[in-house]
Amino acid sequence: MRPTRRTALRLLGLGAAATAGASGCSLLAGTPQPQLLTSAAPLPKPYAVPLPLPEVAEPVRSSAGADFYELTERAAEVEVLPGLRTPIQGYGGTFPGPTIQARSGRRTAVKLINQLGEPTVLHLHGGHTPAESDGFPTDLVAPGASREYVFPLEQRAATLWYHDHTMDYTGPRVWRGLAGMFLVRDAEEEALPLPSGERDVPLLICDRSFAADGTMVYPALGDRPGVREAYMGGVLGDVILVNGAPWPELRVARARYRLRLCNASNARAYELATGGPMVRIGGDGGLLAAPRTVKQIRLAPGERADVVIDFSAYRLGQRVELRNLAGEGAQGRVMRFAVDRDESDDSAVPARLSTVEPLDPARATVTRDFEFGSGSMHGGVGWLINGRPFDARRMEARPRLGDIEVWRLTSDVAHPVHVHLDHFQVLSVNGERPPGPPEWKDTVELRDAQTVEIVTRFTDYRGRYVLHCHNLEHEDMAMMAAFEVV
């Protein structure tokens, strides 16, 4: 049975009587904030658990121009908190799922096998993908069925990730474990002397909360009075996980390391800092034109950043914390690096990394407006785009293949906006041009009462796609719009 919007609103406690107000206007007395869930399970001390590295997926077969993988979604129990077994829904029964390492321009096919008791959808976040394989939220894979997703990967090397994308249920599915990393490599990047091998480390960061028995806590509030708006802002966990481990530690040499940072949280944004310099070399859409030395990096849900940290600047025995300046207490910690050995290091960060073609907004054929706000829907309240809840049959825009377009995104409160099919460049934030040369992105954070202009061009594939808020509770509460490339 296909999940319905009304079912999802009931699940999250939003399906009771309607709140007065016009559609598209904020219906809440105050700004809805993400709700922190408190764990009842005994939690480990920070940095007591070693950082796990998800297994690298092996293709079940390969041909001259393609690799074929299988991902089986199934229920499993894993040890997330020491001494407790946590039920998950995982690709391959693991959390996170296996890391897929693919090559630009080489066809990668992933057969999704659904052994869960509910329908699912797979989306390659950041993938330049034909519509039939993009993971449209109503293209469901039924329990016991399978579907092959084909990724041509005609795109630059980049840190991507894959996750469930089922309409109305993305939040709980990702929360319970349906996410993994997907790394695209190419010759341009491999020609650079960047850290590689064991010093190229994927870090999937998310937050979760746990019941006393180790079960992941996620709200199912029914229609109890007074709680309908409680989770409008999204769901936060009080335990920060990296690659599925709570506040882990990684032992490192006095050498450069490339860290592939991915914010896979439902609603939490991070301000990541080590107290020392970090060199940002990449973002959502791959390498930057040139490296940028920064003190901290903000990542909204869905965003990625590749950074290089030179641990030769630290003494043997020194501990380096990766902290979250946007969090307090335990949520202010992410992981720790323990500098424990000397090793030779011939890596470097060159002054020039790549060529990033700027898209010229003067060549845009149209400017479109997308307003992100709360409003009434289906007898309750939800999150809307242009005053309307998601309807898979309604196309909010029909861009022409190959045309450049400017999209103006306006928010009431914070919304990380993700656009499928092609990457974009940010033109302005509240009328101000962002610093530095352009970079390719697929997710951009709108802050409270903010307008962000982006420029994009949809190429190669026609068909239905979506843009949506990547606060997963906002997405499940209807903040999504379909568009068709014609």
Phi, psi and omega in degrees: 000131182289131177297145181248158179298320181296321177299318181294319180294323177295318179304319183264013174077028184242007188261019180275205186299148182292150174264139183295146177143160180279146178300136179095348179258153178295130183256000186259147183296324179229179179290123180290127182252148173303144185259126180275127174266133184262131180284143173258347181284151172293130185256144179288160172293146177304140173072020178269349185246133177290148179292122173276152174246119179304145179298150176271125183294141175254136178295144176286337173196162179221152174235188183300327185233013186207153172238142184239125181242160171233133174240117179257117177277125179206159175282146180204171171238130181228161176267105174265306174267136183305128176086358180238150176256127183248121174292136179225167162249117189224150170287118185072012181073023179236162178221114354293175175289173180298148177279127176263126177250116186237174183237136178305132178082356178256123184299127179239119180250132181239116176270115178269122180249116186265105175253020174269170181268020183210154182291152181220171176217142177252133176232131172270104186285116184097359180281141173267095202228139173302150187304321184290347179244008186279343181088045174303136194295348176254004177274075193279144170258112186290158175304133181084354181258175177219164178208140177262125175257129183249122181245102179295334177058040172280073185201170182288162170302139183193161173269108178250176172212159180239150182197168177293150183218036183286131180303130177079347188230014180299318182304301181294328181291315178294318179305321183275359169131359186276077178201151177195167182269150180220110185254126177255130180243157175210172185293324180301313181291320182292339178283347180273150182276038181287158176303141185217181179062230182292347179262015173245100196243116174283135181231100177269114188253130176207171178235145180214163172233155190227136172287172184300331181270006179095354179294139174291130180272131173215139190289138167225089199267349184062213183245032181297134182301143173086356182242002184299322181270355189300326184250017176301326183280346182116176186243130177244143171260159180261003177242125177269125180249141172235120186054034176085006181243143183282121175042061188279173176237140175242126176278129185231156173274166175281079186202173177280141176232139172263123180248122179263099186271127179230122176273101179258019178286155177293315188219354186272131170264148182240142167248095190271133181206152177246354187088352177231182182287145170235144180253111180277124182245346183204165177223205183309315188259019176110201187298145169284167175294323180211153180292153178229121177278126185226160176264335179206160182226127176264130177232117172277165180307130180096340183279154176230158174210136173258127181230155173244129174243130180263100183281358174290347177283355183247157180279156171301136181089351181283148178248133182240118181270137165264111187250161175249102183291348177271358181243163179240153178061227182295331179284355174271356178252146178238298178199178180222147176250129178253114182277108191234006182196160171261140175213153175291152184211114178253015178281164178201163173247105183290158181292333176241131183253316187197175173254123178246108181290120176285135173277133184271110180296340178293341179266005181293137179276341182201153170244127182245147179250134175230116181256126182255118182200174179265159181184178182277144179196136172050043178075013179213209177234153179200190179253134190234158170241125185054038174076009183229143173284164181300133173224114185298341182270346184258127178266119181284338179204155175227075178292148178272140181304125177091347180283145171274135178227151171253129177245129179256115184254125182235137185240157167268308175236185186293131177217118170280116188261126180246131179247129179276165175082296185232153176282167182222172174237142180277124179271316184203154174233113186051041176084353181260133177289134179293151181290154174084172179290164182293154173223160180271132180226158170237351178222134178226137181273122167270126175273178183305131175050053185236150174240127178238129175259132177236157176235136183213167175214122181270127188231158168076317191232131171267162175131189185271135175220180179224156162237149185196166172285136179263009156290111194293332174290321174299316179300314181292337179264029165094007181276074182207148177220142178266145171224157182236124175276124186243000000 
